[in-house]
Every structure is written in structure tokens, then in C-alpha cells.
Amino acid sequence: MAVANRESLREMQTRLASRLQLAKSAGTKLAWLAVTAGSGNYLLPLRQSGEIVPVASFNPVPRTQTWFLGALNIRGNLFGAVDLGLFLAHSNPGNSAVSNTECRTKDAHVRVVTLSPLLKVNCALKVASLTGLHSVESFRSSAPPDVDMPPYFGMQLLDLDGRRWQEVDLQILSQSPRFLNISA
């Protein structure tokens, strides 16, 4: 079963790479990797996103925030793993109901998106699913973030099917004091 899942992920990564190459040759500028995390739809800027990696487990780190899943070894490099859905949902400290152990074992097919090496932060974001690549043409309207939203939230976009998406600026997120402070 794990082999089939790895093959599915490889196929999806190959399709995404092919679409990127086709879009570049056709002159279309793709802007975002679309993911779901927690109960939200998020757009991660492609220039700030790194690899999509399947993960079997996280190495727990004691006394950390519930959204910090632990350490992760990706091809010999150490990454801090963050549950993106939990991090974004726990802007309100009263929502911390899920423990690190539950997060690590909750999903059998975990995928993470690493931050671009250009951001110089070895971090991987756990996402629920990858929904593809999107360009500006994929959306019918946009609005600036609400004034009370965190600074790493960019535009709010409405796609052609009526779904709402929130842009997340990974560079601002990766420098946010709240994101950098993983201690409980």
C-alpha cells in the first residue's frame, strides 16, 4: 500500500512539473501552489515554496507548541515540521485541543511542502492535500486581507468555482515571532 501511495505522489509531482514546464513555454505565469490545511484553502507562492515530500513520521521534540510536529530528515537535511492547518487555526490560543502525538499519527498519507531554500529557513509545512497550481486567471475576484489578520496573510481570492482561498506569504510567515517561537 505504501508503494502505491509513493507512486501516486510521484505521478502527481510529475504532472505538476509537466504543467509548470508547459505553462512556462506557453507564457503563462503560475503564481501559487494550492493546498488545503485544517479547514482552509491556502495559496503558497511558488517562488517561496520548495519541494513536496511524502513523510512517514516526525521525530517529536518535547515542550513545543501543538502545531510543531517535530524534526524531519529530508535527504540528510534537518527540517522543523509545522502543521500548517493547526498553526493558522491556533491564532487564538484557546483552540489548542490536538496534541503533537495525535497530529503525527492522524494521517496515514502525510505530505509536507518545504519552504524555498531562498528563504533560508529549514521548515516543512504539513498540508492535508495538494490541489494543484493556480495562476491569476484561476480567480474571479480578490480582496485585501481583513485588518485583524496576521501580516503573513495576503490577498483573499475567490476562484471560478466560488471557493475562497487565502494567500500565505511564506517569507513573512517564516520571520514571524509566533512562527519562530516553537516552545510551549
CYANA upper distance limits for C-alpha pairs under 8 A (distance plus 0.5 A):
  1 MET  CA      5 ASN  CA      6.91
  2 ALA  CA      6 ARG  CA      6.71
  3 VAL  CA      7 GLU  CA      6.68
  4 ALA  CA      8 SER  CA      6.68
  5 ASN  CA      9 LEU  CA      6.69
  5 ASN  CA    109 HIS  CA      8.02
  6 ARG  CA     10 ARG  CA      6.61
  6 ARG  CA     54 PRO  CA      7.94
  7 GLU  CA     11 GLU  CA      6.58
  8 SER  CA     12 MET  CA      6.68
  9 LEU  CA     13 GLN  CA      6.56
  9 LEU  CA     54 PRO  CA      8.01
 10 ARG  CA     14 THR  CA      6.52
 11 GLU  CA     15 ARG  CA      6.65
 12 MET  CA     16 LEU  CA      6.64
 13 GLN  CA     17 ALA  CA      6.57
 13 GLN  CA     52 ILE  CA      8.15
 14 THR  CA     18 SER  CA      6.56
 15 ARG  CA     19 ARG  CA      6.61
 16 LEU  CA     20 LEU  CA      6.64
 16 LEU  CA    132 GLY  CA      7.58
 16 LEU  CA    133 LEU  CA      7.74
 17 ALA  CA     21 GLN  CA      6.73
 18 SER  CA     22 LEU  CA      6.55
 19 ARG  CA     23 ALA  CA      6.43
 20 LEU  CA     24 LYS  CA      6.68
 20 LEU  CA     30 LEU  CA      7.91
 21 GLN  CA     25 SER  CA      6.75
 22 LEU  CA     26 ALA  CA      6.54
 23 ALA  CA     27 GLY  CA      6.51
 23 ALA  CA     28 THR  CA      5.37
 23 ALA  CA     29 LYS  CA      7.17
 23 ALA  CA     30 LEU  CA      7.64
 24 LYS  CA     28 THR  CA      6.40
 24 LYS  CA     29 LYS  CA      7.21
 28 THR  CA    135 SER  CA      8.37
 29 LYS  CA    135 SER  CA      6.94
 30 LEU  CA     46 LEU  CA      8.17
 30 LEU  CA    133 LEU  CA      7.29
 30 LEU  CA    134 HIS  CA      6.36
 30 LEU  CA    135 SER  CA      4.91
 30 LEU  CA    136 VAL  CA      7.97
 31 ALA  CA     45 PRO  CA      6.33
 31 ALA  CA     46 LEU  CA      6.31
 31 ALA  CA     47 ARG  CA      8.39
 31 ALA  CA    133 LEU  CA      8.08
 31 ALA  CA    134 HIS  CA      6.64
 31 ALA  CA    135 SER  CA      5.51
 31 ALA  CA    136 VAL  CA      7.42
 32 TRP  CA     43 LEU  CA      5.98
 32 TRP  CA     44 LEU  CA      5.73
 32 TRP  CA     45 PRO  CA      4.96
 32 TRP  CA     46 LEU  CA      5.49
 32 TRP  CA    133 LEU  CA      6.24
 32 TRP  CA    134 HIS  CA      5.75
 32 TRP  CA    135 SER  CA      7.00
 33 LEU  CA     43 LEU  CA      6.18
 33 LEU  CA     44 LEU  CA      5.61
 33 LEU  CA     45 PRO  CA      6.81
 33 LEU  CA     46 LEU  CA      6.36
 33 LEU  CA     49 SER  CA      8.30
 33 LEU  CA    130 LEU  CA      8.19
 33 LEU  CA    131 THR  CA      8.22
 33 LEU  CA    132 GLY  CA      6.50
 33 LEU  CA    133 LEU  CA      5.25
 33 LEU  CA    134 HIS  CA      6.92
 34 ALA  CA     41 ASN  CA      7.76
 34 ALA  CA     42 TYR  CA      6.34
 34 ALA  CA     43 LEU  CA      5.16
 34 ALA  CA     44 LEU  CA      6.86
 34 ALA  CA    130 LEU  CA      6.64
 34 ALA  CA    131 THR  CA      5.80
 34 ALA  CA    132 GLY  CA      5.90
 34 ALA  CA    133 LEU  CA      6.38
 34 ALA  CA    134 HIS  CA      7.19
 35 VAL  CA     41 ASN  CA      6.51
 35 VAL  CA     42 TYR  CA      5.84
 35 VAL  CA     43 LEU  CA      6.88
 35 VAL  CA     44 LEU  CA      8.08
 35 VAL  CA    127 VAL  CA      7.08
 35 VAL  CA    128 ALA  CA      7.81
 35 VAL  CA    129 SER  CA      6.13
 35 VAL  CA    130 LEU  CA      4.99
 35 VAL  CA    131 THR  CA      5.97
 35 VAL  CA    132 GLY  CA      7.93
 36 THR  CA     40 GLY  CA      6.22
 36 THR  CA     41 ASN  CA      5.11
 36 THR  CA     42 TYR  CA      6.46
 36 THR  CA     85 GLY  CA      8.47
 36 THR  CA    127 VAL  CA      6.64
 36 THR  CA    128 ALA  CA      5.94
 36 THR  CA    129 SER  CA      5.75
 36 THR  CA    130 LEU  CA      7.02
 36 THR  CA    131 THR  CA      7.85
 37 ALA  CA     41 ASN  CA      7.12
 37 ALA  CA     42 TYR  CA      7.84
 37 ALA  CA     83 ASP  CA      8.50
 37 ALA  CA     84 LEU  CA      6.55
 37 ALA  CA     85 GLY  CA      4.81
 37 ALA  CA     86 LEU  CA      8.46
 37 ALA  CA    126 LYS  CA      8.21
 37 ALA  CA    127 VAL  CA      5.39
 37 ALA  CA    128 ALA  CA      5.40
 37 ALA  CA    129 SER  CA      7.55
 38 GLY  CA     84 LEU  CA      8.00
 38 GLY  CA     85 GLY  CA      4.49
 38 GLY  CA     86 LEU  CA      6.94
 38 GLY  CA     89 ALA  CA      7.90
 38 GLY  CA    127 VAL  CA      8.40
 38 GLY  CA    128 ALA  CA      7.43
 39 SER  CA     85 GLY  CA      7.62
 40 GLY  CA     85 GLY  CA      7.83
 40 GLY  CA    165 TRP  CA      8.05
 40 GLY  CA    166 GLN  CA      8.40
 41 ASN  CA    164 ARG  CA      7.31
 41 ASN  CA    165 TRP  CA      5.44
 41 ASN  CA    166 GLN  CA      6.80
 42 TYR  CA    165 TRP  CA      5.82
 42 TYR  CA    166 GLN  CA      5.28
 42 TYR  CA    167 GLU  CA      6.18
 42 TYR  CA    168 VAL  CA      7.17
 43 LEU  CA    165 TRP  CA      7.05
 43 LEU  CA    166 GLN  CA      6.45
 43 LEU  CA    167 GLU  CA      5.00
 43 LEU  CA    168 VAL  CA      6.54
 44 LEU  CA     48 GLN  CA      7.76
 44 LEU  CA     49 SER  CA      7.10
 44 LEU  CA    167 GLU  CA      6.75
 44 LEU  CA    168 VAL  CA      6.12
 44 LEU  CA    169 ASP  CA      7.36
 44 LEU  CA    170 LEU  CA      7.49
 45 PRO  CA     49 SER  CA      6.76
 45 PRO  CA    167 GLU  CA      8.19
 45 PRO  CA    168 VAL  CA      7.94
 45 PRO  CA    169 ASP  CA      7.37
 45 PRO  CA    170 LEU  CA      7.91
 46 LEU  CA     50 GLY  CA      8.25
 47 ARG  CA    116 SER  CA      7.63
 48 GLN  CA    115 LEU  CA      6.63
 48 GLN  CA    116 SER  CA      5.47
 48 GLN  CA    118 LEU  CA      7.96
 48 GLN  CA    119 LEU  CA      7.59
 48 GLN  CA    169 ASP  CA      8.41
 48 GLN  CA    170 LEU  CA      6.61
 48 GLN  CA    171 GLN  CA      7.35
 49 SER  CA    113 VAL  CA      7.41
 49 SER  CA    114 THR  CA      6.76
 49 SER  CA    115 LEU  CA      5.28
 49 SER  CA    116 SER  CA      5.22
 49 SER  CA    170 LEU  CA      8.17
 50 GLY  CA    113 VAL  CA      6.82
 50 GLY  CA    114 THR  CA      5.24
 50 GLY  CA    115 LEU  CA      5.35
 50 GLY  CA    116 SER  CA      4.71
 50 GLY  CA    117 PRO  CA      7.48
 51 GLU  CA    113 VAL  CA      6.10
 51 GLU  CA    114 THR  CA      5.81
 51 GLU  CA    115 LEU  CA      8.08
 51 GLU  CA    116 SER  CA      8.27
 52 ILE  CA    111 ARG  CA      7.24
 52 ILE  CA    112 VAL  CA      6.25
 52 ILE  CA    113 VAL  CA      5.10
 52 ILE  CA    114 THR  CA      7.12
 53 VAL  CA    111 ARG  CA      6.09
 53 VAL  CA    112 VAL  CA      5.85
 53 VAL  CA    113 VAL  CA      6.90
 53 VAL  CA    114 THR  CA      8.27
 54 PRO  CA    109 HIS  CA      7.82
 54 PRO  CA    110 VAL  CA      6.42
 54 PRO  CA    111 ARG  CA      4.98
 54 PRO  CA    112 VAL  CA      6.94
 55 VAL  CA    109 HIS  CA      7.97
 55 VAL  CA    110 VAL  CA      5.93
 55 VAL  CA    111 ARG  CA      6.27
 55 VAL  CA    112 VAL  CA      7.53
 56 ALA  CA    108 ALA  CA      8.35
 56 ALA  CA    109 HIS  CA      8.10
 56 ALA  CA    110 VAL  CA      7.39
 57 SER  CA     72 LEU  CA      8.38
 57 SER  CA    104 ARG  CA      7.12
 57 SER  CA    105 THR  CA      8.47
 58 PHE  CA     69 LEU  CA      6.93
 58 PHE  CA     70 GLY  CA      6.07
 58 PHE  CA     71 ALA  CA      6.38
 58 PHE  CA     72 LEU  CA      6.10
 58 PHE  CA     81 ALA  CA      8.07
 58 PHE  CA    104 ARG  CA      7.00
 59 ASN  CA     69 LEU  CA      8.21
 59 ASN  CA     70 GLY  CA      5.65
 59 ASN  CA     71 ALA  CA      5.48
 59 ASN  CA     72 LEU  CA      6.78
 60 PRO  CA     69 LEU  CA      6.88
 60 PRO  CA     70 GLY  CA      4.85
 60 PRO  CA     71 ALA  CA      6.95
 60 PRO  CA    100 ASN  CA      8.20
 61 VAL  CA     69 LEU  CA      8.11
 61 VAL  CA     70 GLY  CA      5.56
 61 VAL  CA     71 ALA  CA      7.48
 63 ARG  CA    183 SER  CA      6.39
 63 ARG  CA    184 ALA  CA      5.76
 64 THR  CA     68 PHE  CA      6.82
 64 THR  CA    182 ILE  CA      5.76
 64 THR  CA    183 SER  CA      4.74
 64 THR  CA    184 ALA  CA      4.96
 65 GLN  CA    182 ILE  CA      5.87
 65 GLN  CA    183 SER  CA      6.23
 65 GLN  CA    184 ALA  CA      5.23
 66 THR  CA     86 LEU  CA      8.22
 66 THR  CA     96 SER  CA      7.22
 66 THR  CA     98 VAL  CA      7.21
 66 THR  CA     99 SER  CA      5.96
 66 THR  CA    100 ASN  CA      5.75
 66 THR  CA    184 ALA  CA      8.40
 67 TRP  CA     82 VAL  CA      6.25
 67 TRP  CA     83 ASP  CA      5.67
 67 TRP  CA     84 LEU  CA      7.94
 67 TRP  CA     86 LEU  CA      5.77
 67 TRP  CA     87 PHE  CA      5.76
 67 TRP  CA    100 ASN  CA      7.48
 68 PHE  CA     80 GLY  CA      8.10
 68 PHE  CA     81 ALA  CA      6.56
 68 PHE  CA     82 VAL  CA      5.15
 68 PHE  CA     83 ASP  CA      6.87
 68 PHE  CA    100 ASN  CA      7.64
 68 PHE  CA    182 ILE  CA      6.98
 69 LEU  CA     80 GLY  CA      8.19
 69 LEU  CA     81 ALA  CA      5.78
 69 LEU  CA     82 VAL  CA      6.04
 69 LEU  CA     83 ASP  CA      7.01
 69 LEU  CA    100 ASN  CA      6.25
 69 LEU  CA    103 CYS  CA      7.50
 69 LEU  CA    104 ARG  CA      7.13
 70 GLY  CA     80 GLY  CA      6.46
 70 GLY  CA     81 ALA  CA      5.95
 70 GLY  CA     82 VAL  CA      8.04
 71 ALA  CA     78 LEU  CA      7.17
 71 ALA  CA     79 PHE  CA      6.18
 71 ALA  CA     80 GLY  CA      5.25
 71 ALA  CA     81 ALA  CA      6.34
 72 LEU  CA     78 LEU  CA      6.23
 72 LEU  CA     79 PHE  CA      5.54
 72 LEU  CA     80 GLY  CA      6.68
 72 LEU  CA     81 ALA  CA      6.89
 73 ASN  CA     77 ASN  CA      6.00
 73 ASN  CA     78 LEU  CA      5.32
 73 ASN  CA     79 PHE  CA      6.77
 74 ILE  CA     78 LEU  CA      7.03
 74 ILE  CA     79 PHE  CA      7.70
 78 LEU  CA    122 ASN  CA      7.43
 79 PHE  CA    122 ASN  CA      5.26
 79 PHE  CA    123 CYS  CA      5.43
 79 PHE  CA    124 ALA  CA      6.75
 80 GLY  CA    122 ASN  CA      6.88
 80 GLY  CA    123 CYS  CA      5.26
 80 GLY  CA    124 ALA  CA      6.67
 81 ALA  CA    123 CYS  CA      6.38
 81 ALA  CA    124 ALA  CA      5.33
 81 ALA  CA    125 LEU  CA      6.41
 81 ALA  CA    126 LYS  CA      7.40
 82 VAL  CA     87 PHE  CA      7.77
 82 VAL  CA    123 CYS  CA      7.87
 82 VAL  CA    124 ALA  CA      6.76
 82 VAL  CA    125 LEU  CA      5.48
 82 VAL  CA    126 LYS  CA      6.47
 83 ASP  CA     87 PHE  CA      6.60
 83 ASP  CA    103 CYS  CA      8.30
 83 ASP  CA    125 LEU  CA      6.35
 83 ASP  CA    126 LYS  CA      5.20
 83 ASP  CA    127 VAL  CA      7.35
 84 LEU  CA     88 LEU  CA      6.62
 84 LEU  CA    125 LEU  CA      6.07
 84 LEU  CA    126 LYS  CA      6.23
 84 LEU  CA    127 VAL  CA      6.73
 85 GLY  CA     89 ALA  CA      6.48
 85 GLY  CA    126 LYS  CA      8.38
 85 GLY  CA    127 VAL  CA      7.55
 86 LEU  CA     90 HIS  CA      6.34
 87 PHE  CA     91 SER  CA      7.42
 89 ALA  CA     95 ASN  CA      7.79
 90 HIS  CA     94 GLY  CA      7.93
 90 HIS  CA     95 ASN  CA      6.03
 90 HIS  CA     96 SER  CA      6.84
 98 VAL  CA    102 GLU  CA      6.83
 98 VAL  CA    103 CYS  CA      7.45
 99 SER  CA    103 CYS  CA      6.90
100 ASN  CA    104 ARG  CA      6.69
101 THR  CA    105 THR  CA      6.86
102 GLU  CA    106 LYS  CA      6.05
103 CYS  CA    107 ASP  CA      8.06
110 VAL  CA    126 LYS  CA      7.55
110 VAL  CA    127 VAL  CA      8.00
110 VAL  CA    128 ALA  CA      7.81
111 ARG  CA    126 LYS  CA      6.41
111 ARG  CA    127 VAL  CA      6.64
111 ARG  CA    128 ALA  CA      7.83
111 ARG  CA    129 SER  CA      8.01
112 VAL  CA    124 ALA  CA      6.14
112 VAL  CA    125 LEU  CA      5.55
112 VAL  CA    126 LYS  CA      4.81
112 VAL  CA    127 VAL  CA      6.42
113 VAL  CA    124 ALA  CA      5.88
113 VAL  CA    125 LEU  CA      5.64
113 VAL  CA    126 LYS  CA      7.10
113 VAL  CA    127 VAL  CA      7.85
114 THR  CA    122 ASN  CA      7.99
114 THR  CA    123 CYS  CA      6.31
114 THR  CA    124 ALA  CA      4.58
114 THR  CA    125 LEU  CA      6.63
115 LEU  CA    119 LEU  CA      7.35
115 LEU  CA    121 VAL  CA      7.45
115 LEU  CA    122 ASN  CA      7.42
115 LEU  CA    123 CYS  CA      6.37
115 LEU  CA    124 ALA  CA      6.70
115 LEU  CA    125 LEU  CA      8.24
115 LEU  CA    170 LEU  CA      7.81
116 SER  CA    120 LYS  CA      7.97
116 SER  CA    121 VAL  CA      8.49
117 PRO  CA    121 VAL  CA      7.50
117 PRO  CA    122 ASN  CA      8.03
119 LEU  CA    171 GLN  CA      6.80
119 LEU  CA    174 SER  CA      8.31
121 VAL  CA    174 SER  CA      7.49
134 HIS  CA    138 SER  CA      6.40
135 SER  CA    139 PHE  CA      8.28
138 SER  CA    159 ASP  CA      6.38
138 SER  CA    160 LEU  CA      6.86
139 PHE  CA    157 LEU  CA      6.96
139 PHE  CA    158 LEU  CA      6.09
139 PHE  CA    159 ASP  CA      4.51
139 PHE  CA    160 LEU  CA      5.99
140 ARG  CA    157 LEU  CA      8.17
140 ARG  CA    158 LEU  CA      6.43
140 ARG  CA    159 ASP  CA      6.14
140 ARG  CA    160 LEU  CA      6.17
141 SER  CA    157 LEU  CA      6.31
141 SER  CA    158 LEU  CA      5.86
141 SER  CA    159 ASP  CA      7.79
142 SER  CA    155 MET  CA      6.86
142 SER  CA    156 GLN  CA      6.01
142 SER  CA    157 LEU  CA      4.80
142 SER  CA    158 LEU  CA      6.75
143 ALA  CA    155 MET  CA      6.18
143 ALA  CA    156 GLN  CA      5.69
143 ALA  CA    157 LEU  CA      6.97
144 PRO  CA    154 GLY  CA      7.26
144 PRO  CA    155 MET  CA      5.24
144 PRO  CA    156 GLN  CA      6.58
145 PRO  CA    149 MET  CA      6.93
145 PRO  CA    153 PHE  CA      6.96
145 PRO  CA    154 GLY  CA      6.43
145 PRO  CA    155 MET  CA      6.01
145 PRO  CA    156 GLN  CA      6.54
149 MET  CA    153 PHE  CA      7.09
151 PRO  CA    172 ILE  CA      7.65
151 PRO  CA    173 LEU  CA      8.39
152 TYR  CA    168 VAL  CA      6.21
152 TYR  CA    169 ASP  CA      5.50
152 TYR  CA    170 LEU  CA      7.53
152 TYR  CA    171 GLN  CA      8.41
152 TYR  CA    172 ILE  CA      5.63
152 TYR  CA    173 LEU  CA      5.63
152 TYR  CA    176 SER  CA      8.47
153 PHE  CA    166 GLN  CA      7.42
153 PHE  CA    167 GLU  CA      6.39
153 PHE  CA    168 VAL  CA      5.35
153 PHE  CA    169 ASP  CA      6.70
154 GLY  CA    166 GLN  CA      7.38
154 GLY  CA    167 GLU  CA      5.34
154 GLY  CA    168 VAL  CA      6.22
154 GLY  CA    169 ASP  CA      6.79
155 MET  CA    166 GLN  CA      6.83
155 MET  CA    167 GLU  CA      5.96
156 GLN  CA    164 ARG  CA      7.51
156 GLN  CA    165 TRP  CA      6.24
156 GLN  CA    166 GLN  CA      5.21
156 GLN  CA    167 GLU  CA      6.75
157 LEU  CA    164 ARG  CA      6.27
157 LEU  CA    165 TRP  CA      5.57
157 LEU  CA    166 GLN  CA      6.87
157 LEU  CA    167 GLU  CA      8.18
158 LEU  CA    162 GLY  CA      6.25
158 LEU  CA    163 ARG  CA      6.09
158 LEU  CA    164 ARG  CA      5.16
158 LEU  CA    165 TRP  CA      6.69
159 ASP  CA    163 ARG  CA      5.94
159 ASP  CA    164 ARG  CA      7.06
159 ASP  CA    165 TRP  CA      7.99
168 VAL  CA    173 LEU  CA      8.03
169 ASP  CA    173 LEU  CA      6.64
170 LEU  CA    174 SER  CA      6.33
171 GLN  CA    175 GLN  CA      7.06
172 ILE  CA    176 SER  CA      6.68
173 LEU  CA    179 PHE  CA      7.19
174 SER  CA    179 PHE  CA      6.97
174 SER  CA    180 LEU  CA      7.55
175 GLN  CA    179 PHE  CA      7.66
175 GLN  CA    180 LEU  CA      7.30
176 SER  CA    180 LEU  CA      6.72
177 PRO  CA    181 ASN  CA      6.56
178 ARG  CA    182 ILE  CA      8.22
